[in-house]
Amino acid sequence: MMNQWEYDKDYPVVFIDKDFNILSLNRRAVQEYGEVVGEKCYRVFNGYETPCDENSPYVCPIKVLQNSGLRNFTGVYIFNRKGKKYISLTVRKEGDIFCQEQVELDKDRPDIVDIKSVLSNLYEGIIVLDQRGKVKIINRKFLSIFRIRESADYFIEKDINEVKHLFPESIRDIFEREEFPENEELVVHYSDKYLIIKKVSINSCHKLWSFIEKKDVDLGDEIFRILLETTPVGIFLQCNGRFMYVNPTMSSILETTPGELIGTNVYRYIYPDDRPKVSEVVRRRKKGERFIERYTIRVVTGTGKIRWVEITSETIMFKGKYCGIGSVIDITDRKKLEENLRKLATVDQLTGIYNRYAFEKFLEEEINRAERYGSSFSIIMFDIDNFKDVNDMYGHQVGDRILKELVNIVRSSIRKSDIFARWGGEEFMILVPIKEKQDAYRIAEKIREKIEKHRFDNVGKITVSIGVSFYKKGDSIKTIIRRADTALYQAKKSGKNMTVVAD
């Protein structure tokens, strides 16, 4: 491959191996860079430590050929070795050796006319838009990658919004996004391959988008790609709070497209109240902390829905940055089930108020609060007088309706701070925070009188008997309820339809 004809060219020619080591240079390259055989090519040309530096307009040409399976590649690069220069770089591959021919462009900052001929023949898909969103250049490779039948001339000077419907869904949303990061390689799935997408500024008025296919993969890569594309789990890579990669499931969970997601600030899709939790994880990753984190948050989808997701993520080093890679599982249905189960555990299904289990939990908390802070409370216990006769005479359906109607009456008679629960059958409890004992008695009498005055369908008049007990230092759930129950028994024994306060 290293023949005399290439050595005699009047522009730099450099031979490089697959590990980025410079093997040989022609005379013009030696004049430009010195005797640099054995050095890494990217350090010689750009003075940076990585072969794909973020300040270069395109990805490393050697990597392009390695990943795409192509034998030739032409691109425009910025070389910083001797001042900022724009270089048209043509690379040929033969075996494990790469021949780079470097032609310096005339201007410090080439315009569209200068580079149109170069872009038209690149082995990567190119589309250039001006600041108004008009298509200035679209090359043959772009049309080929996305199987677009229209000619390049069809797109020139058209607004991107007029023609983006001809592009695949996975990319059509990215062109209008000002926040899409420049000089970052982002990856999306398309058809049976990956696409490496990059956005760069050509000058102050034009943005260039490049699309490189990664076709040739080994069996391990192919299995990995299929797993990523078909897994029911969302997969993402984020760096500095931006999505660098998402799989199709991730896009589906967020009800949008990969093109809309990649490069986007992750916080756009996180429910506002949950952003601090994610922000803390991102902050620790940027500092270089390595850890695995599992947490549950809410996300806001592209259609405005709120979903619960479970995220498991880990810190990795990606292109010289500490980033997070992780999985996302939609647990919205599970959360709904948990909420329903929680309600089943705490809510009476007939009346919709708290059940006995929930009331005991509230009562336990209130006793602890009273012991710690010296607060006061009482419990009001009541049941319906002669309710068995109602069920026997009118049936349980009428009885159930009376219970629900009675609950609505009581709700309108108590405060928001009071805890109202069905204790069992026709028996009810109310936990009442108080300052004075007469407050509990007043509430109990108000309830009794309202029920007595109400006329129930089919049945007419219904009354209740009430027992009231107050918290005493050292009380347990059992002792305070026993006193209320005893007071209720006294009310029943004394003729019903009355309130009795325990000693």
Secondary structure by P-SEA (a helix, b strand, c coil): cccccccccccbbbbbccccccccccaaaaaaccccccccccccccccccccccccccccaaaaaaaacccbbbbbbbbccccbbbbbbbbbbcccbbbbbbbbcccccccccccaaaaaaccbbbbbbccccccccccaaaaaaacccccccccccccccccccccccccccccccccccccbbbbbbcccbbbbbbbbbccccbbbbbbbbbccccaaaaaaaaaaaccccccccccccccccccaaaaaaacccccccccccccccccccaaaaaaaaaaaaaacccccccccbbbbcccbbbbbbbbbbbbbbcccccccccccccaaaaaaaaaaaaaaaccccccccccaaaaaaaaaaaaaaaaaccccbbbbbbbbcaaaaaaaaccaaaaaaaaaaaaaaaaacccccbbbbbcccccbbbbbbcccaaaaaaaaaaaaaaaaacccccccbbbbbbbbbbbcccccaaaaaaaaaaaaaaaaaaccccccccc
